[in-house]
Amino acid sequence: MNRMVDIDGRVSIDDPATMRVGPLGSTVHVLRADAGTVAALAAIDWNRWFSRIRLDPVGGFITLMTPSRLHDELAEIFDDIVDAAASSVAGASKSFRTTRLREPNDPPGTGLEPDCAFYLDERARAYIAALAEGEAAAEAYFLSTPLDLVVEVEITHGDDGRIERYSELGVRELWRLHGRKGTHALRADFLALRRGTPPRPLAASEVLAGLTPADVCEATERVRLSATRDERSAAVAHIVRRRQRASVRVREEEETPYGNVAR
């Protein structure tokens, strides 16, 4: 993109000081501006040049990302993981990609674009019911009903305040994947979010089948090497069933504290 976009007449998109490269190889431009400038810039169709956008008038952030191939591959994999995991526990899911999250009263065009976002179970079914009524009903439901799960597959220096904004938007849970281009090492962390309180680290998901960060990293590798949708679903279903069996064993041991004592 060669066009200059000045912020208060001082900073432009072409200024190398605004550009960073994320750990997965994505290019990220991070700018700061006052709320009025951010709202005015929301009138520009940024998605013509950048696939991930953050226009946050509250925090004064403008973050524009061009995702790498690895970034997009992992985001697609997480769509498959959540969909297959929800199906395995007889639940429902509805995913959103390149969808901007904002408060109903925020300026149009502003908000955060997570890599993946989901309604699960009852909220997924309610969204589908609203969609059946028409686009206006679906949009009203989306603006008024917080998401169950948001996934970020690449953590960059442009993410300052992002967790807090998701909390303010009512998102229930955030998964963050930590990886680096050129390696196969993956690490995930899960956070429970609640308005007005700090994020709470989770050992296991509270919104999806009790999956752990280690489960999700294993599922990522299995899905990545699967050639068909059936193979991807089977790979995730195997991990979900294993987690469910482990959870049952833990509950049984808690209910029978002397069960392992020889008699």
PyRosetta script that sets phi, psi and omega in degrees:
from pyrosetta import init, pose_from_sequence

init()
pose = pose_from_sequence("MNRMVDIDGRVSIDDPATMRVGPLGSTVHVLRADAGTVAALAAIDWNRWFSRIRLDPVGGFITLMTPSRLHDELAEIFDDIVDAAASSVAGASKSFRTTRLREPNDPPGTGLEPDCAFYLDERARAYIAALAEGEAAAEAYFLSTPLDLVVEVEITHGDDGRIERYSELGVRELWRLHGRKGTHALRADFLALRRGTPPRPLAASEVLAGLTPADVCEATERVRLSATRDERSAAVAHIVRRRQRASVRVREEEETPYGNVAR")
pose.set_psi(1, 118.4)
pose.set_omega(1, -177.2)
pose.set_phi(2, -96.2)
pose.set_psi(2, -16.1)
pose.set_omega(2, -175.9)
pose.set_phi(3, -68.7)
pose.set_psi(3, 135.0)
pose.set_omega(3, 179.0)
pose.set_phi(4, -84.6)
pose.set_psi(4, 138.0)
pose.set_omega(4, 175.6)
pose.set_phi(5, -126.5)
pose.set_psi(5, 102.3)
pose.set_omega(5, -174.8)
pose.set_phi(6, -83.3)
pose.set_psi(6, 136.4)
pose.set_omega(6, 173.8)
pose.set_phi(7, -107.7)
pose.set_psi(7, 110.6)
pose.set_omega(7, -177.1)
pose.set_phi(8, 57.4)
pose.set_psi(8, 26.4)
pose.set_omega(8, 177.2)
pose.set_phi(9, 73.5)
pose.set_psi(9, 10.0)
pose.set_omega(9, -172.9)
pose.set_phi(10, -119.5)
pose.set_psi(10, -36.6)
pose.set_omega(10, -172.1)
pose.set_phi(11, -121.6)
pose.set_psi(11, 141.1)
pose.set_omega(11, 179.2)
pose.set_phi(12, -128.9)
pose.set_psi(12, 162.0)
pose.set_omega(12, 177.9)
pose.set_phi(13, -60.1)
pose.set_psi(13, -31.4)
pose.set_omega(13, -177.4)
pose.set_phi(14, -82.2)
pose.set_psi(14, -1.9)
pose.set_omega(14, 177.9)
pose.set_phi(15, -73.0)
pose.set_psi(15, 119.5)
pose.set_omega(15, -178.3)
pose.set_phi(16, -61.3)
pose.set_psi(16, -19.6)
pose.set_omega(16, 179.8)
pose.set_phi(17, -67.8)
pose.set_psi(17, -18.8)
pose.set_omega(17, -179.4)
pose.set_phi(18, -89.1)
pose.set_psi(18, -9.9)
pose.set_omega(18, -169.7)
pose.set_phi(19, -101.5)
pose.set_psi(19, 136.9)
pose.set_omega(19, 174.7)
pose.set_phi(20, -132.6)
pose.set_psi(20, 158.8)
pose.set_omega(20, 173.8)
pose.set_phi(21, -114.1)
pose.set_psi(21, 124.7)
pose.set_omega(21, -177.8)
pose.set_phi(22, -75.5)
pose.set_psi(22, 168.7)
pose.set_omega(22, -177.7)
pose.set_phi(23, -63.5)
pose.set_psi(23, -21.3)
pose.set_omega(23, 176.7)
pose.set_phi(24, -97.0)
pose.set_psi(24, 6.3)
pose.set_omega(24, 176.5)
pose.set_phi(25, 95.0)
pose.set_psi(25, 3.8)
pose.set_omega(25, 178.8)
pose.set_phi(26, -74.6)
pose.set_psi(26, 149.2)
pose.set_omega(26, 175.9)
pose.set_phi(27, -95.9)
pose.set_psi(27, 129.4)
pose.set_omega(27, -175.4)
pose.set_phi(28, -130.0)
pose.set_psi(28, 128.6)
pose.set_omega(28, 172.7)
pose.set_phi(29, -105.3)
pose.set_psi(29, 128.1)
pose.set_omega(29, -179.4)
pose.set_phi(30, -122.4)
pose.set_psi(30, 122.5)
pose.set_omega(30, 178.6)
pose.set_phi(31, -128.0)
pose.set_psi(31, 157.7)
pose.set_omega(31, 175.8)
pose.set_phi(32, -119.7)
pose.set_psi(32, 144.0)
pose.set_omega(32, 179.8)
pose.set_phi(33, -159.1)
pose.set_psi(33, 163.8)
pose.set_omega(33, 177.2)
pose.set_phi(34, -74.7)
pose.set_psi(34, 165.2)
pose.set_omega(34, -174.5)
pose.set_phi(35, -58.0)
pose.set_psi(35, -39.9)
pose.set_omega(35, -179.5)
pose.set_phi(36, -64.5)
pose.set_psi(36, -40.4)
pose.set_omega(36, 179.1)
pose.set_phi(37, -66.7)
pose.set_psi(37, -42.4)
pose.set_omega(37, 178.8)
pose.set_phi(38, -60.6)
pose.set_psi(38, -44.7)
pose.set_omega(38, 179.9)
pose.set_phi(39, -62.8)
pose.set_psi(39, -38.6)
pose.set_omega(39, 179.6)
pose.set_phi(40, -67.3)
pose.set_psi(40, -39.7)
pose.set_omega(40, -179.6)
pose.set_phi(41, -69.5)
pose.set_psi(41, -18.4)
pose.set_omega(41, 178.6)
pose.set_phi(42, -64.5)
pose.set_psi(42, -16.8)
pose.set_omega(42, 178.7)
pose.set_phi(43, -73.4)
pose.set_psi(43, -14.9)
pose.set_omega(43, 179.2)
pose.set_phi(44, -82.3)
pose.set_psi(44, 140.7)
pose.set_omega(44, 177.5)
pose.set_phi(45, -83.1)
pose.set_psi(45, 81.2)
pose.set_omega(45, -177.0)
pose.set_phi(46, -65.2)
pose.set_psi(46, -24.8)
pose.set_omega(46, -177.9)
pose.set_phi(47, -68.6)
pose.set_psi(47, -8.3)
pose.set_omega(47, 173.1)
pose.set_phi(48, -67.9)
pose.set_psi(48, -25.5)
pose.set_omega(48, -177.1)
pose.set_phi(49, -118.0)
pose.set_psi(49, -28.8)
pose.set_omega(49, -174.5)
pose.set_phi(50, -127.7)
pose.set_psi(50, 139.7)
pose.set_omega(50, -176.4)
pose.set_phi(51, -87.2)
pose.set_psi(51, -22.9)
pose.set_omega(51, 178.8)
pose.set_phi(52, -126.5)
pose.set_psi(52, 128.3)
pose.set_omega(52, -173.2)
pose.set_phi(53, -127.9)
pose.set_psi(53, 141.0)
pose.set_omega(53, 168.6)
pose.set_phi(54, -132.2)
pose.set_psi(54, 113.2)
pose.set_omega(54, 176.1)
pose.set_phi(55, -119.3)
pose.set_psi(55, 96.1)
pose.set_omega(55, -171.2)
pose.set_phi(56, -113.7)
pose.set_psi(56, 96.4)
pose.set_omega(56, -179.9)
pose.set_phi(57, -68.3)
pose.set_psi(57, -24.1)
pose.set_omega(57, 179.7)
pose.set_phi(58, -69.2)
pose.set_psi(58, -50.9)
pose.set_omega(58, 179.5)
pose.set_phi(59, -86.2)
pose.set_psi(59, -11.7)
pose.set_omega(59, -178.9)
pose.set_phi(60, 74.7)
pose.set_psi(60, 31.9)
pose.set_omega(60, -178.1)
pose.set_phi(61, -108.2)
pose.set_psi(61, 142.9)
pose.set_omega(61, 167.3)
pose.set_phi(62, -127.8)
pose.set_psi(62, 111.2)
pose.set_omega(62, -178.9)
pose.set_phi(63, -122.3)
pose.set_psi(63, 123.1)
pose.set_omega(63, -176.3)
pose.set_phi(64, -122.2)
pose.set_psi(64, 121.4)
pose.set_omega(64, -175.2)
pose.set_phi(65, -120.1)
pose.set_psi(65, 137.7)
pose.set_omega(65, 166.4)
pose.set_phi(66, -108.4)
pose.set_psi(66, 102.0)
pose.set_omega(66, -174.1)
pose.set_phi(67, -66.9)
pose.set_psi(67, 147.6)
pose.set_omega(67, 174.0)
pose.set_phi(68, -78.6)
pose.set_psi(68, 169.6)
pose.set_omega(68, 176.0)
pose.set_phi(69, -58.7)
pose.set_psi(69, -42.6)
pose.set_omega(69, -178.9)
pose.set_phi(70, -64.9)
pose.set_psi(70, -39.5)
pose.set_omega(70, 177.4)
pose.set_phi(71, -58.9)
pose.set_psi(71, -50.4)
pose.set_omega(71, -178.2)
pose.set_phi(72, -65.8)
pose.set_psi(72, -35.9)
pose.set_omega(72, 178.5)
pose.set_phi(73, -62.3)
pose.set_psi(73, -45.2)
pose.set_omega(73, -179.5)
pose.set_phi(74, -67.4)
pose.set_psi(74, -37.9)
pose.set_omega(74, 177.5)
pose.set_phi(75, -62.5)
pose.set_psi(75, -41.5)
pose.set_omega(75, 177.6)
pose.set_phi(76, -65.0)
pose.set_psi(76, -39.3)
pose.set_omega(76, 178.6)
pose.set_phi(77, -61.6)
pose.set_psi(77, -41.2)
pose.set_omega(77, -179.3)
pose.set_phi(78, -67.7)
pose.set_psi(78, -32.6)
pose.set_omega(78, 171.6)
pose.set_phi(79, -56.7)
pose.set_psi(79, -46.2)
pose.set_omega(79, -179.6)
pose.set_phi(80, -66.1)
pose.set_psi(80, -41.2)
pose.set_omega(80, -177.9)
pose.set_phi(81, -62.9)
pose.set_psi(81, -49.3)
pose.set_omega(81, -177.4)
pose.set_phi(82, -65.9)
pose.set_psi(82, -42.0)
pose.set_omega(82, 179.7)
pose.set_phi(83, -62.4)
pose.set_psi(83, -46.0)
pose.set_omega(83, -178.6)
pose.set_phi(84, -68.6)
pose.set_psi(84, -38.4)
pose.set_omega(84, 179.5)
pose.set_phi(85, -66.2)
pose.set_psi(85, -42.7)
pose.set_omega(85, 177.8)
pose.set_phi(86, -63.0)
pose.set_psi(86, -40.8)
pose.set_omega(86, 179.1)
pose.set_phi(87, -65.3)
pose.set_psi(87, -35.1)
pose.set_omega(87, -177.7)
pose.set_phi(88, -67.2)
pose.set_psi(88, -25.6)
pose.set_omega(88, -179.5)
pose.set_phi(89, -106.9)
pose.set_psi(89, 25.3)
pose.set_omega(89, 176.8)
pose.set_phi(90, 58.4)
pose.set_psi(90, 31.9)
pose.set_omega(90, 177.0)
pose.set_phi(91, -104.4)
pose.set_psi(91, -177.3)
pose.set_omega(91, 178.4)
pose.set_phi(92, -122.7)
pose.set_psi(92, 154.1)
pose.set_omega(92, 176.5)
pose.set_phi(93, -144.3)
pose.set_psi(93, 150.1)
pose.set_omega(93, 174.3)
pose.set_phi(94, -137.3)
pose.set_psi(94, 119.1)
pose.set_omega(94, -176.5)
pose.set_phi(95, -99.9)
pose.set_psi(95, 155.8)
pose.set_omega(95, 177.4)
pose.set_phi(96, -134.8)
pose.set_psi(96, 132.2)
pose.set_omega(96, 175.9)
pose.set_phi(97, -124.2)
pose.set_psi(97, 145.5)
pose.set_omega(97, -177.9)
pose.set_phi(98, 48.7)
pose.set_psi(98, 41.3)
pose.set_omega(98, 177.3)
pose.set_phi(99, -109.3)
pose.set_psi(99, 129.7)
pose.set_omega(99, -176.8)
pose.set_phi(100, -85.9)
pose.set_psi(100, 129.7)
pose.set_omega(100, 179.6)
pose.set_phi(101, -100.5)
pose.set_psi(101, 128.5)
pose.set_omega(101, -179.6)
pose.set_phi(102, -152.9)
pose.set_psi(102, 163.6)
pose.set_omega(102, 172.9)
pose.set_phi(103, -73.4)
pose.set_psi(103, 151.8)
pose.set_omega(103, -179.8)
pose.set_phi(104, -55.4)
pose.set_psi(104, -32.4)
pose.set_omega(104, -177.7)
pose.set_phi(105, -92.5)
pose.set_psi(105, -0.4)
pose.set_omega(105, 176.9)
pose.set_phi(106, -70.0)
pose.set_psi(106, 152.8)
pose.set_omega(106, 179.4)
pose.set_phi(107, -57.9)
pose.set_psi(107, 140.4)
pose.set_omega(107, 177.0)
pose.set_phi(108, -55.5)
pose.set_psi(108, 142.3)
pose.set_omega(108, 178.3)
pose.set_phi(109, 87.7)
pose.set_psi(109, -12.1)
pose.set_omega(109, 178.2)
pose.set_phi(110, -92.0)
pose.set_psi(110, 172.7)
pose.set_omega(110, 177.1)
pose.set_phi(111, 126.6)
pose.set_psi(111, -174.2)
pose.set_omega(111, -178.7)
pose.set_phi(112, -110.1)
pose.set_psi(112, 142.8)
pose.set_omega(112, 175.2)
pose.set_phi(113, -113.3)
pose.set_psi(113, 98.6)
pose.set_omega(113, 175.7)
pose.set_phi(114, -71.5)
pose.set_psi(114, 165.9)
pose.set_omega(114, 177.9)
pose.set_phi(115, -69.1)
pose.set_psi(115, -40.1)
pose.set_omega(115, 175.0)
pose.set_phi(116, -145.0)
pose.set_psi(116, 146.9)
pose.set_omega(116, 177.1)
pose.set_phi(117, -144.7)
pose.set_psi(117, 147.1)
pose.set_omega(117, -170.9)
pose.set_phi(118, -142.9)
pose.set_psi(118, 141.5)
pose.set_omega(118, 156.5)
pose.set_phi(119, -96.0)
pose.set_psi(119, 142.3)
pose.set_omega(119, 178.9)
pose.set_phi(120, -125.1)
pose.set_psi(120, 149.1)
pose.set_omega(120, 173.2)
pose.set_phi(121, 52.8)
pose.set_psi(121, -120.1)
pose.set_omega(121, -172.6)
pose.set_phi(122, -59.3)
pose.set_psi(122, -40.3)
pose.set_omega(122, -178.7)
pose.set_phi(123, -69.1)
pose.set_psi(123, -34.0)
pose.set_omega(123, 176.6)
pose.set_phi(124, -64.5)
pose.set_psi(124, -45.2)
pose.set_omega(124, 179.8)
pose.set_phi(125, -65.7)
pose.set_psi(125, -38.3)
pose.set_omega(125, 179.6)
pose.set_phi(126, -66.8)
pose.set_psi(126, -37.3)
pose.set_omega(126, 177.6)
pose.set_phi(127, -65.0)
pose.set_psi(127, -43.8)
pose.set_omega(127, 178.6)
pose.set_phi(128, -61.1)
pose.set_psi(128, -39.3)
pose.set_omega(128, 178.0)
pose.set_phi(129, -63.9)
pose.set_psi(129, -40.3)
pose.set_omega(129, 177.6)
pose.set_phi(130, -65.9)
pose.set_psi(130, -39.2)
pose.set_omega(130, 179.0)
pose.set_phi(131, -62.6)
pose.set_psi(131, -34.5)
pose.set_omega(131, 178.3)
pose.set_phi(132, -65.1)
pose.set_psi(132, -26.1)
pose.set_omega(132, 177.9)
pose.set_phi(133, -77.9)
pose.set_psi(133, -23.7)
pose.set_omega(133, 179.9)
pose.set_phi(134, 138.3)
pose.set_psi(134, 165.6)
pose.set_omega(134, -176.9)
pose.set_phi(135, -61.3)
pose.set_psi(135, -37.0)
pose.set_omega(135, -178.8)
pose.set_phi(136, -63.2)
pose.set_psi(136, -42.1)
pose.set_omega(136, 179.2)
pose.set_phi(137, -66.7)
pose.set_psi(137, -40.0)
pose.set_omega(137, 179.2)
pose.set_phi(138, -65.0)
pose.set_psi(138, -42.3)
pose.set_omega(138, 179.4)
pose.set_phi(139, -64.9)
pose.set_psi(139, -41.3)
pose.set_omega(139, 178.5)
pose.set_phi(140, -63.1)
pose.set_psi(140, -41.2)
pose.set_omega(140, 178.9)
pose.set_phi(141, -64.6)
pose.set_psi(141, -44.5)
pose.set_omega(141, -178.0)
pose.set_phi(142, -62.1)
pose.set_psi(142, -40.4)
pose.set_omega(142, -178.8)
pose.set_phi(143, -72.4)
pose.set_psi(143, -26.6)
pose.set_omega(143, -174.7)
pose.set_phi(144, -100.7)
pose.set_psi(144, -10.3)
pose.set_omega(144, -173.5)
pose.set_phi(145, -120.9)
pose.set_psi(145, 113.5)
pose.set_omega(145, -179.4)
pose.set_phi(146, -62.8)
pose.set_psi(146, 154.1)
pose.set_omega(146, 179.6)
pose.set_phi(147, -78.6)
pose.set_psi(147, 153.0)
pose.set_omega(147, 177.4)
pose.set_phi(148, -79.0)
pose.set_psi(148, -37.8)
pose.set_omega(148, -172.2)
pose.set_phi(149, -146.2)
pose.set_psi(149, 135.2)
pose.set_omega(149, 173.1)
pose.set_phi(150, -125.8)
pose.set_psi(150, 140.0)
pose.set_omega(150, -178.8)
pose.set_phi(151, -121.5)
pose.set_psi(151, 132.9)
pose.set_omega(151, 172.2)
pose.set_phi(152, -118.5)
pose.set_psi(152, 121.7)
pose.set_omega(152, -175.5)
pose.set_phi(153, -97.1)
pose.set_psi(153, -7.6)
pose.set_omega(153, 179.1)
pose.set_phi(154, -143.3)
pose.set_psi(154, 120.5)
pose.set_omega(154, -178.0)
pose.set_phi(155, -98.6)
pose.set_psi(155, 123.5)
pose.set_omega(155, -177.7)
pose.set_phi(156, -127.2)
pose.set_psi(156, 174.0)
pose.set_omega(156, 178.3)
pose.set_phi(157, -70.5)
pose.set_psi(157, -9.3)
pose.set_omega(157, 178.0)
pose.set_phi(158, -86.4)
pose.set_psi(158, 7.9)
pose.set_omega(158, -174.8)
pose.set_phi(159, -97.2)
pose.set_psi(159, 13.0)
pose.set_omega(159, -179.7)
pose.set_phi(160, -55.0)
pose.set_psi(160, 129.2)
pose.set_omega(160, 177.0)
pose.set_phi(161, 77.6)
pose.set_psi(161, 0.9)
pose.set_omega(161, -174.3)
pose.set_phi(162, -68.2)
pose.set_psi(162, -42.5)
pose.set_omega(162, -179.8)
pose.set_phi(163, -61.0)
pose.set_psi(163, -43.2)
pose.set_omega(163, 180.0)
pose.set_phi(164, -62.5)
pose.set_psi(164, -38.2)
pose.set_omega(164, 179.7)
pose.set_phi(165, -67.1)
pose.set_psi(165, -40.3)
pose.set_omega(165, 176.4)
pose.set_phi(166, -61.1)
pose.set_psi(166, -40.3)
pose.set_omega(166, 177.4)
pose.set_phi(167, -60.6)
pose.set_psi(167, -45.3)
pose.set_omega(167, -179.6)
pose.set_phi(168, -63.6)
pose.set_psi(168, -29.8)
pose.set_omega(168, 179.3)
pose.set_phi(169, -81.0)
pose.set_psi(169, -2.7)
pose.set_omega(169, 175.6)
pose.set_phi(170, 87.1)
pose.set_psi(170, 8.6)
pose.set_omega(170, 178.2)
pose.set_phi(171, -60.4)
pose.set_psi(171, 135.7)
pose.set_omega(171, -175.4)
pose.set_phi(172, -80.7)
pose.set_psi(172, -37.5)
pose.set_omega(172, -173.7)
pose.set_phi(173, -148.7)
pose.set_psi(173, 143.1)
pose.set_omega(173, 179.0)
pose.set_phi(174, -123.9)
pose.set_psi(174, 128.5)
pose.set_omega(174, 171.6)
pose.set_phi(175, -107.1)
pose.set_psi(175, 132.7)
pose.set_omega(175, 178.0)
pose.set_phi(176, -124.3)
pose.set_psi(176, 128.8)
pose.set_omega(176, -179.4)
pose.set_phi(177, -103.6)
pose.set_psi(177, 132.0)
pose.set_omega(177, 178.9)
pose.set_phi(178, -113.5)
pose.set_psi(178, 115.5)
pose.set_omega(178, 178.4)
pose.set_phi(179, -144.8)
pose.set_psi(179, 173.8)
pose.set_omega(179, -179.7)
pose.set_phi(180, -142.9)
pose.set_psi(180, 136.1)
pose.set_omega(180, 178.4)
pose.set_phi(181, -57.9)
pose.set_psi(181, 135.8)
pose.set_omega(181, 178.5)
pose.set_phi(182, 92.6)
pose.set_psi(182, -3.5)
pose.set_omega(182, 176.7)
pose.set_phi(183, -130.1)
pose.set_psi(183, 164.8)
pose.set_omega(183, 177.1)
pose.set_phi(184, -105.6)
pose.set_psi(184, 3.7)
pose.set_omega(184, -178.0)
pose.set_phi(185, -74.9)
pose.set_psi(185, 127.4)
pose.set_omega(185, 177.9)
pose.set_phi(186, -126.7)
pose.set_psi(186, 145.0)
pose.set_omega(186, 174.1)
pose.set_phi(187, -141.0)
pose.set_psi(187, 140.2)
pose.set_omega(187, 179.9)
pose.set_phi(188, -125.6)
pose.set_psi(188, 151.0)
pose.set_omega(188, 168.2)
pose.set_phi(189, -132.9)
pose.set_psi(189, 144.6)
pose.set_omega(189, -179.4)
pose.set_phi(190, -111.4)
pose.set_psi(190, 139.4)
pose.set_omega(190, 178.9)
pose.set_phi(191, -130.5)
pose.set_psi(191, 130.6)
pose.set_omega(191, 170.6)
pose.set_phi(192, -86.1)
pose.set_psi(192, 131.5)
pose.set_omega(192, -176.2)
pose.set_phi(193, -113.4)
pose.set_psi(193, 145.8)
pose.set_omega(193, 176.8)
pose.set_phi(194, -154.6)
pose.set_psi(194, 134.5)
pose.set_omega(194, -178.6)
pose.set_phi(195, -55.3)
pose.set_psi(195, 133.5)
pose.set_omega(195, 173.6)
pose.set_phi(196, 82.0)
pose.set_psi(196, -0.2)
pose.set_omega(196, 179.6)
pose.set_phi(197, -130.5)
pose.set_psi(197, 154.9)
pose.set_omega(197, 178.7)
pose.set_phi(198, -65.0)
pose.set_psi(198, 153.4)
pose.set_omega(198, 176.9)
pose.set_phi(199, -62.3)
pose.set_psi(199, 145.4)
pose.set_omega(199, -177.0)
pose.set_phi(200, -113.4)
pose.set_psi(200, 119.0)
pose.set_omega(200, 178.4)
pose.set_phi(201, -62.5)
pose.set_psi(201, 142.5)
pose.set_omega(201, -178.3)
pose.set_phi(202, -118.2)
pose.set_psi(202, 136.2)
pose.set_omega(202, 172.5)
pose.set_phi(203, -78.4)
pose.set_psi(203, -24.5)
pose.set_omega(203, 179.2)
pose.set_phi(204, -150.7)
pose.set_psi(204, 151.3)
pose.set_omega(204, -179.1)
pose.set_phi(205, -62.8)
pose.set_psi(205, 138.6)
pose.set_omega(205, 175.2)
pose.set_phi(206, -94.9)
pose.set_psi(206, -9.9)
pose.set_omega(206, -176.6)
pose.set_phi(207, -111.7)
pose.set_psi(207, -12.0)
pose.set_omega(207, -174.8)
pose.set_phi(208, -143.3)
pose.set_psi(208, 92.9)
pose.set_omega(208, 165.2)
pose.set_phi(209, 57.8)
pose.set_psi(209, 16.2)
pose.set_omega(209, -179.9)
pose.set_phi(210, 66.5)
pose.set_psi(210, 18.0)
pose.set_omega(210, 179.4)
pose.set_phi(211, -60.1)
pose.set_psi(211, 143.8)
pose.set_omega(211, 178.2)
pose.set_phi(212, -100.5)
pose.set_psi(212, 164.3)
pose.set_omega(212, 174.2)
pose.set_phi(213, -55.4)
pose.set_psi(213, -39.1)
pose.set_omega(213, 178.5)
pose.set_phi(214, -65.0)
pose.set_psi(214, -38.0)
pose.set_omega(214, 177.0)
pose.set_phi(215, -59.3)
pose.set_psi(215, -44.5)
pose.set_omega(215, -176.1)
pose.set_phi(216, -67.6)
pose.set_psi(216, -39.6)
pose.set_omega(216, 177.5)
pose.set_phi(217, -64.3)
pose.set_psi(217, -40.6)
pose.set_omega(217, 176.9)
pose.set_phi(218, -64.4)
pose.set_psi(218, -43.4)
pose.set_omega(218, 178.8)
pose.set_phi(219, -61.9)
pose.set_psi(219, -37.1)
pose.set_omega(219, 179.2)
pose.set_phi(220, -59.1)
pose.set_psi(220, -45.6)
pose.set_omega(220, 179.9)
pose.set_phi(221, -67.6)
pose.set_psi(221, -39.7)
pose.set_omega(221, 179.9)
pose.set_phi(222, -65.4)
pose.set_psi(222, -44.7)
pose.set_omega(222, -179.0)
pose.set_phi(223, -67.2)
pose.set_psi(223, -37.9)
pose.set_omega(223, -179.9)
pose.set_phi(224, -58.1)
pose.set_psi(224, -33.6)
pose.set_omega(224, -177.6)
pose.set_phi(225, -96.7)
pose.set_psi(225, 9.5)
pose.set_omega(225, 178.2)
pose.set_phi(226, -92.9)
pose.set_psi(226, 140.6)
pose.set_omega(226, -174.6)
pose.set_phi(227, -96.6)
pose.set_psi(227, -20.2)
pose.set_omega(227, -177.0)
pose.set_phi(228, -130.9)
pose.set_psi(228, 164.3)
pose.set_omega(228, 177.5)
pose.set_phi(229, -62.2)
pose.set_psi(229, -39.6)
pose.set_omega(229, 178.8)
pose.set_phi(230, -61.7)
pose.set_psi(230, -41.1)
pose.set_omega(230, 178.6)
pose.set_phi(231, -65.4)
pose.set_psi(231, -39.9)
pose.set_omega(231, 179.2)
pose.set_phi(232, -64.9)
pose.set_psi(232, -44.7)
pose.set_omega(232, 179.8)
pose.set_phi(233, -62.6)
pose.set_psi(233, -42.2)
pose.set_omega(233, -179.9)
pose.set_phi(234, -65.2)
pose.set_psi(234, -37.8)
pose.set_omega(234, 179.9)
pose.set_phi(235, -63.7)
pose.set_psi(235, -43.5)
pose.set_omega(235, -179.9)
pose.set_phi(236, -71.6)
pose.set_psi(236, -40.9)
pose.set_omega(236, -179.7)
pose.set_phi(237, -59.7)
pose.set_psi(237, -38.0)
pose.set_omega(237, 177.9)
pose.set_phi(238, -59.7)
pose.set_psi(238, -43.8)
pose.set_omega(238, -178.8)
pose.set_phi(239, -70.1)
pose.set_psi(239, -38.6)
pose.set_omega(239, 178.4)
pose.set_phi(240, -64.0)
pose.set_psi(240, -45.4)
pose.set_omega(240, 179.6)
pose.set_phi(241, -62.0)
pose.set_psi(241, -41.3)
pose.set_omega(241, 178.2)
pose.set_phi(242, -62.5)
pose.set_psi(242, -40.6)
pose.set_omega(242, 178.7)
pose.set_phi(243, -66.1)
pose.set_psi(243, -40.6)
pose.set_omega(243, 178.7)
pose.set_phi(244, -63.2)
pose.set_psi(244, -42.5)
pose.set_omega(244, 178.0)
pose.set_phi(245, -63.1)
pose.set_psi(245, -40.4)
pose.set_omega(245, 178.5)
pose.set_phi(246, -64.1)
pose.set_psi(246, -38.6)
pose.set_omega(246, 179.6)
pose.set_phi(247, -66.0)
pose.set_psi(247, -39.4)
pose.set_omega(247, 178.3)
pose.set_phi(248, -63.0)
pose.set_psi(248, -43.1)
pose.set_omega(248, 179.7)
pose.set_phi(249, -61.9)
pose.set_psi(249, -41.6)
pose.set_omega(249, 179.5)
pose.set_phi(250, -62.6)
pose.set_psi(250, -44.1)
pose.set_omega(250, -179.8)
pose.set_phi(251, -63.4)
pose.set_psi(251, -41.0)
pose.set_omega(251, -180.0)
pose.set_phi(252, -64.3)
pose.set_psi(252, -39.0)
pose.set_omega(252, 178.8)
pose.set_phi(253, -68.2)
pose.set_psi(253, -35.3)
pose.set_omega(253, 178.3)
pose.set_phi(254, -68.9)
pose.set_psi(254, -36.1)
pose.set_omega(254, -178.9)
pose.set_phi(255, -77.0)
pose.set_psi(255, -23.7)
pose.set_omega(255, -179.2)
pose.set_phi(256, -125.3)
pose.set_psi(256, 78.4)
pose.set_omega(256, -173.1)
pose.set_phi(257, -61.4)
pose.set_psi(257, -22.2)
pose.set_omega(257, -179.1)
pose.set_phi(258, -105.5)
pose.set_psi(258, 16.3)
pose.set_omega(258, -174.9)
pose.set_phi(259, -63.3)
pose.set_psi(259, -25.4)
pose.set_omega(259, -177.1)
pose.set_phi(260, -97.5)
pose.set_psi(260, 7.2)
pose.set_omega(260, -179.8)
pose.set_phi(261, -90.7)
pose.set_psi(261, 129.2)
pose.set_omega(261, -179.4)
pose.set_phi(262, -66.3)
pose.set_psi(262, 139.6)
pose.set_omega(262, -178.8)
pose.set_phi(263, -119.3)
pose.dump_pdb("model.pdb")
